[in-house]
Structure formats: structure tokens, C-alpha cells
Amino acid sequence: ARLNWAHSEHGKELSKNYCYQYGKHVFITKCLTTVDSLDTVLDLPEFLDVRNYVIQGISDYIRFMNFDSTKTYKLNGSWLNYYEPGYLQEPHIHHDSMISGILYITGSNQKDLYFKNPNLNTQPSIPFVEKRTEYNEMDYSYESIDGRMIIFMSGSMHGTLPVDCERISLAFNVICDK
């Protein structure tokens, strides 16, 4: 299921306004982000429905990965990223967290989110595969689609490719209380 609020005109305009009001160009690329200026977006009252959707997605991911359900998992930051046509995000990982995710407020409908598979870079002999999948490729790309959420382990090297249209995403990190 996708979140209707995220790709509604209200959600898009609200997210874009927050990016313009609080966003900075803190990366090498020109991505406008609130990561250093407003990193608690999901705590804002206007984002309550989005927060509930993200929390449900995190819970589903924790169950799917068979993580210890007796532990407490909580958000450790949430921020908006705004990309104009041609903007991108260099490859990076998310520090000080265990799980990370991206919710597309406005996607490009292009395969612009990519992950790099570090395991194959150290593999002395690459296996021949019958069918290529996200699990046996060196790099794998996903389409950014309005309302789509992608959750992954924070240490996964990822980035975004430039696109021809506006793209707005909400990113988040999760930690586990020990």
C-alpha cells in the first residue's frame, strides 16, 4: 500500500515549502536538504499520517528481516531532500543508525535510486547467474515512484542519479535500543 498523503498536492507543496524554508546545500551535489537544519520532520504535526505509515513500514521490515522483536526500534532522524532536474546525491551510507529508508513524496518514475553491492567487489570469482536480481548484481537501481517507500540497512552504499524532473523524498534513520 502507498500513502495517499505523500503524493497528494498538499503533501508535495508542504514538503517543498519545508525544503525551501529549512533546506541547505550541504552535500557535494546541489541537493537541497533539511538533514542539518530540520532532522525531525516526522515529529511535525503535519506529518503525523506519514509518520504512522513509516512506522508501519519499519515494523514490517523488522518482521521480514527476523530482527529481535523484544528490542525497541525508534526513529533517529527524518529529513526532506529536494532535487531539481539534473541534481543527484553522491554515494553514501547512513551513520549512527541501523535501518534507513526513503519515502518518495514526488518520484521521477525513473530508476534513479541505486545501491552498490560491496560483496561482489571482494569476490575473487564472480558466479555465472541464470537470472539477474537485486541480490546478485554489482549495482541495482529502483524507480522512485510517488508514495513508494524503500527500507534498507543503513550501511548499504546508495545514491541517486540525476533526473529530468523535480524529485522530493523524505529520508529517515532507525536505531535499536540495546
Buried (B, 14 or more C-beta within 10 A) or exposed (E): EBBEBBBBEEBBEBBBEBBEEBBBEEBEBBBBBBBEEBBEBBEBEEBEEBBEBBBEBBEEBBEEEEBEEEEEBEBBBBBBBBBEEEBBBEEEEBEEBBBBBBBBBBBBBBEBBBBBBEEEEEEEEEEEEEEEEEEBBEBBBBBBBBBBBBBBEBEBBBBBBBBEEBBBBBBBBBBBEE
